[in-house]
């Protein structure tokens, strides 16, 4: 990757973010379809089940994942290839899924009163607690 000036970095991060949010938007569309089916089963309106704040957070996470992914994917800022665009969109789709799943585990643990297990202290024996 050649060195970029400030404007090229802003362009790359913004482009990656928008494409990542687009990938996340595709995931959101699938979720809305499932939500429509759930609303029909429960015999309620879709608006009763939609949380706009959750959609916004989801798209924001896709933007962040796409921005970061764009740094690693784009080879030449002035000649972005279709496969690079599709890779960034996939990063937005999958990256948001990964981050939301991770956040969900942390919030579930905090609701249950559990705290995440701390890693072993520096200098601890690597075989402490190992099976076998």
GUKE-260667 format. One record per residue: residue number from 1; x, y, z of N, C-alpha, C in turn. Coordinates in steps of 0.05 Angstrom, whole numbers. Example, Ala and Ser with C-alpha at 12.3 -4.5 7.8 and 13.67 -1.06 7.14 Angstrom:
BEGIN
(site 1 (264 -114 156) (246 -90 156) (264 -66 156))
(site 2 (257 -45 142) (273 -21 143) (258 1 157))
***
This chain:
BEGIN
(site 1 (17 -23 0) (0 0 0) (18 25 0))
(site 2 (15 42 -20) (31 66 -20) (23 86 1))
(site 3 (40 104 8) (32 124 28) (10 142 17))
(site 4 (-10 148 34) (-32 165 26) (-30 191 41))
(site 5 (-41 213 28) (-43 238 43) (-69 237 59))
(site 6 (-73 258 74) (-97 259 92) (-123 256 77))
(site 7 (-125 269 54) (-150 268 38) (-156 240 27))
(site 8 (-134 226 19) (-138 199 9) (-146 180 32))
(site 9 (-135 184 56) (-143 168 79) (-173 173 85))
(site 10 (-181 198 85) (-209 204 91) (-227 192 69))
(site 11 (-219 193 44) (-234 181 22) (-236 151 26))
(site 12 (-213 138 32) (-213 109 35) (-231 101 59))
(site 13 (-228 114 81) (-244 107 105) (-274 112 100))
(site 14 (-281 134 87) (-309 140 82) (-320 120 61))
(site 15 (-305 115 40) (-314 96 20) (-318 68 33))
(site 16 (-298 59 48) (-300 33 61) (-324 32 80))
(site 17 (-328 54 94) (-351 55 113) (-378 53 99))
(site 18 (-380 68 77) (-406 68 63) (-411 40 50))
(site 19 (-391 28 39) (-394 2 27) (-400 -19 49))
(site 20 (-386 -17 72) (-391 -35 95) (-420 -32 105))
(site 21 (-429 -7 106) (-457 -2 115) (-476 -14 94))
(site 22 (-469 -13 68) (-485 -25 48) (-487 -56 52))
(site 23 (-465 -68 58) (-465 -97 64) (-482 -103 88))
(site 24 (-480 -86 108) (-497 -90 132) (-526 -85 125))
(site 25 (-532 -67 107) (-559 -62 98) (-571 -86 85))
(site 26 (-555 -101 71) (-565 -126 59) (-573 -146 81))
(site 27 (-557 -147 102) (-564 -164 124) (-589 -154 139))
(site 28 (-592 -128 140) (-616 -117 153) (-641 -123 137))
(site 29 (-639 -123 111) (-662 -129 94) (-671 -158 99))
(site 30 (-652 -176 102) (-659 -204 108) (-673 -205 135))
(site 31 (-663 -190 154) (-675 -190 181) (-703 -178 181))
(site 32 (-708 -158 164) (-734 -147 162) (-754 -166 150))
(site 33 (-745 -182 131) (-762 -203 119) (-770 -223 141))
(site 34 (-751 -232 157) (-758 -250 179) (-776 -237 199))
(site 35 (-772 -211 204) (-789 -197 223) (-818 -195 212))
(site 36 (-821 -192 186) (-848 -191 174) (-862 -218 178))
(site 37 (-847 -240 175) (-859 -266 179) (-867 -270 209))
(site 38 (-850 -260 227) (-856 -263 255) (-880 -246 262))
(site 39 (-882 -222 251) (-905 -204 256) (-931 -218 246))
(site 40 (-930 -232 224) (-954 -245 213) (-962 -268 232))
(site 41 (-943 -282 243) (-949 -304 261) (-961 -294 287))
(site 42 (-950 -272 297) (-960 -260 322) (-984 -242 318))
(site 43 (-991 -238 293) (-1014 -221 286) (-1011 -193 298))
(site 44 (-987 -181 294) (-982 -153 302) (-970 -139 278))
(site 45 (-969 -113 279) (-957 -97 258) (-926 -98 260))
(site 46 (-913 -96 237) (-884 -96 237) (-872 -74 254))
(site 47 (-886 -51 254) (-876 -28 269) (-875 -34 299))
(site 48 (-891 -53 308) (-890 -60 337) (-865 -76 344))
(site 49 (-852 -88 324) (-829 -104 329) (-803 -91 321))
(site 50 (-804 -70 305) (-779 -57 295) (-768 -38 316))
(site 51 (-742 -41 321) (-727 -22 338) (-708 -6 321))
(site 52 (-716 18 315) (-700 35 297) (-672 40 308))
(site 53 (-670 42 334) (-643 46 345) (-625 23 340))
(site 54 (-636 -1 340) (-620 -25 335) (-610 -26 306))
(site 55 (-628 -17 288) (-620 -16 259) (-598 5 255))
(site 56 (-601 28 268) (-580 48 266) (-553 38 277))
(site 57 (-553 26 300) (-528 15 311) (-516 -6 293))
(site 58 (-533 -22 281) (-524 -43 263) (-510 -31 239))
(site 59 (-522 -11 227) (-510 3 204) (-484 17 212))
(site 60 (-484 29 236) (-459 42 245) (-437 22 249))
(site 61 (-443 -1 259) (-423 -22 262) (-413 -32 235))
(site 62 (-431 -34 216) (-423 -41 188) (-405 -20 176))
(site 63 (-411 6 182) (-394 28 173) (-366 25 184))
(site 64 (-364 20 210) (-338 18 223) (-322 -6 212))
(site 65 (-336 -29 210) (-323 -53 200) (-313 -48 171))
(site 66 (-329 -35 155) (-322 -30 127) (-299 -10 125))
(site 67 (-298 10 142) (-276 29 143) (-250 15 149))
(site 68 (-250 -1 169) (-226 -16 176) (-219 -37 155))
(site 69 (-239 -50 145) (-234 -70 124) (-223 -58 98))
(site 70 (-232 -34 92) (-222 -21 68) (-192 -16 68))
(site 71 (-182 -11 92) (-153 -7 94) (-137 -31 84))
(site 72 (-146 -55 91) (-132 -79 84) (-139 -89 56))
(site 73 (-161 -81 45) (-170 -93 20) (-162 -76 -4))
(site 74 (-165 -50 -3) (-160 -32 -26) (-130 -30 -31))
(site 75 (-122 -36 -55) (-94 -35 -63) (-86 -8 -74))
(site 76 (-103 3 -91) (-97 30 -103) (-122 47 -100))
(site 77 (-119 69 -86) (-141 86 -79) (-155 97 -104))
(site 78 (-140 101 -125) (-152 113 -150) (-162 92 -169))
(site 79 (-159 67 -163) (-167 45 -181) (-179 22 -165))
(site 80 (-201 27 -152) (-214 7 -135) (-229 -12 -154))
(site 81 (-223 -38 -150) (-234 -59 -167) (-261 -69 -155))
(site 82 (-277 -82 -172) (-303 -93 -163) (-299 -113 -141))
(site 83 (-279 -130 -143) (-276 -151 -122) (-268 -138 -95))
(site 84 (-255 -115 -96) (-249 -101 -71) (-274 -90 -58))
(site 85 (-292 -79 -75) (-318 -68 -65) (-334 -91 -53))
(site 86 (-335 -113 -67) (-351 -136 -56) (-339 -147 -30))
(site 87 (-312 -147 -29) (-299 -156 -4) (-305 -138 19))
(site 88 (-305 -112 15) (-312 -93 36) (-341 -96 45))
(site 89 (-359 -100 25) (-387 -104 32) (-390 -130 49))
(site 90 (-376 -150 42) (-376 -175 58) (-365 -171 86))
(site 91 (-345 -154 88) (-334 -148 114) (-355 -133 131))
(site 92 (-369 -114 118) (-390 -100 133) (-412 -119 142))
(site 93 (-419 -138 125) (-440 -158 131) (-431 -176 154))
(site 94 (-408 -189 150) (-398 -209 169) (-386 -195 194))
(site 95 (-372 -173 190) (-360 -160 212) (-380 -150 232))
(site 96 (-402 -139 222) (-423 -129 240) (-435 -153 255))
(site 97 (-439 -175 242) (-450 -199 254) (-432 -208 277))
(site 98 (-405 -209 272) (-386 -217 292) (-387 -198 316))
(site 99 (-386 -172 311) (-385 -152 332) (-410 -152 348))
(site 100 (-434 -154 335) (-459 -155 350) (-461 -181 367))
(site 101 (-451 -203 356) (-451 -228 372) (-433 -225 396))
(site 102 (-410 -213 393) (-392 -209 415) (-404 -191 436))
(site 103 (-416 -169 427) (-429 -150 446) (-452 -164 460))
(site 104 (-467 -181 446) (-489 -196 458) (-480 -215 480))
(site 105 (-457 -228 476) (-446 -245 497) (-438 -230 521))
(site 106 (-426 -206 517) (-417 -190 540) (-442 -180 555))
(site 107 (-462 -170 541) (-485 -159 555) (-501 -182 568))
(site 108 (-502 -206 557) (-515 -229 569) (-501 -236 595))
(site 109 (-474 -236 594) (-459 -243 618) (-464 -222 640))
(site 110 (-466 -196 633) (-471 -176 653) (-499 -177 664))
(site 111 (-519 -186 648) (-546 -189 658) (-548 -213 677))
(site 112 (-532 -234 671) (-532 -258 688) (-516 -254 713))
(site 113 (-502 -232 715) (-485 -227 739) (-458 -239 737))
(site 114 (-452 -252 714) (-425 -264 711) (-406 -243 699))
(site 115 (-381 -247 706) (-361 -230 694) (-344 -247 676))
(site 116 (-334 -235 653) (-317 -251 636) (-292 -260 651))
(site 117 (-284 -285 645) (-261 -296 658) (-235 -282 649))
(site 118 (-219 -274 669) (-194 -260 663) (-173 -279 652))
(site 119 (-156 -270 634) (-134 -287 624) (-114 -292 647))
(site 120 (-98 -314 645) (-79 -320 665) (-59 -297 669))
(site 121 (-50 -294 693) (-30 -273 699) (-4 -278 684))
(site 122 (10 -256 678) (35 -259 665) (54 -276 682))
(site 123 (68 -294 670) (86 -311 684) (73 -336 695))
(site 124 (47 -339 692) (34 -363 702) (42 -387 685))
(site 125 (42 -410 698) (49 -435 683) (29 -440 662))
(site 126 (38 -445 637) (20 -449 615) (4 -475 618))
(site 127 (12 -494 635) (-2 -519 638) (-22 -518 661))
(site 128 (-23 -495 676) (-42 -493 698) (-70 -496 687))
(site 129 (-86 -514 698) (-113 -518 690) (-117 -532 663))
(site 130 (-95 -542 652) (-97 -556 626) (-108 -584 630))
(site 131 (-122 -594 611) (-133 -621 612) (-110 -641 606))
(site 132 (-112 -664 618) (-94 -685 611) (-75 -691 631))
***
